[in-house]
Amino acid sequence: MMLIVFDTSASLIVMYYSWESVKEFQTPTPVYAASYLPDRNIFVCGGEDFKMYKYEYSSGEELGMSS
């Protein structure tokens, strides 16, 4: 089970239930919603700028953005 936690500095941290940090993503805006899709190995999030960002989970590479 995973828990997604975001902070006000616009970085996004993905953590397991053990509270151990697993992955961190830097985003260009403060994030208010996020989801991890393990079967597709992608991570999507959206926030203050009303855009959706998509990242490859393994590498952290940004795959695109939707407005």
Secondary structure, DSSP 8 states (H G I E B T S, - for coil): -EEEEE-TTSEEEEEETT--EEEEEE-SS-EEEEEEETTTTEEEEEETTS-EEEEETTT--EEEEE-
